[in-house]
Amino acid sequence: MKVTVDMTLCEDHGQCAIAAPEVFRINDDGHLEYEGEPSDELEEYVEEAADVCPVQAILLGA
């Protein structure tokens, strides 16, 4: 699975970091950081993170 975040849309709400903390995190400066190719075991959590993003900035691919 490939994860991409459109940083022009992302507003650093952090909902993704709550849904999938192994993949998404808010750094010390308050900005989103993420793992672009998380393990397949985390797919359910990553999909949930994409669903809860208030600006739909998370894109999932194969």
Buried (B, 14 or more C-beta within 10 A) or exposed (E): BEBEBEEEEBEBBBBBBEBBEEBBBBEEEEEBEBBEEBEEEBBEBBBBBBEBBEEEBBEEEE
